[in-house]
Amino acid sequence: MPALLDPVLDLLTVRGTVTEAEQVTARMRRLRIEGEQLAGLEVRPGQQVRVLVGGLALRTYSIWHYDPSGGVDLCVLDHEAGGPGAQWGRTVAPGEQVRLRRPEGTFTLRPDAARHLFVGDETASVAFGAMLTALPGEAVVSGCVETATAADRLPLAGGDRLDWILRGETSLPDAVRRLAPEPGGIAYVAGEAREVQAVRRVLVQEAGWDRRAVLTKPFWTPGKKGMD
């Protein structure tokens, strides 16, 4: 990285060191990043960070867990693609330095909602995990998460209240139709961009949800640079 860029990056990013890396599903690694600059950040469940990978490429990852004393956990899915994000996620190891943007994003938990509906795929499950952890045990939770195989299911607090489906057996829109969720809560819909829009249409046009009650986040789409 050119030294002249360091002052600019110091303004835009914080530094940390990878201290742990472990496989948590068949295709997902948990990375623990720690550092003094990561202490005392404002983090809301569901937010993300943008990590500098492969030189100057930024890739976005949801926060799995945040420790205010100076640690952030990310769960990085291997999309089996050849992009810089996929390469970084496979190979980064403890001891390596990392630059990342401060937590951001509005796809976050609405804790005061009467009910919480979670719909998404593997990429959404990390944000869902942070949200579910922050909810009280008596919260009314439902939803469905799609994965390629059962081995791709990320352990989630309260995950037993969600339907887990396998890709190809049914679609997320059809899974939502089967759930028949009544309006009156908040829906968190995330994952592949086209699926996200399809689920949103089911909720708004078929189930009668208020558009403002359906929060969406497209995490990836096939062939789009920067979302690999």
Summary of the structure (lengths in Angstrom):
residues: 228
radius of gyration: 17.7
end to end distance: 22.1
largest distance: 55.8
contacts: 725
relative contact order: 0.15
helix: 29%
strand: 36%
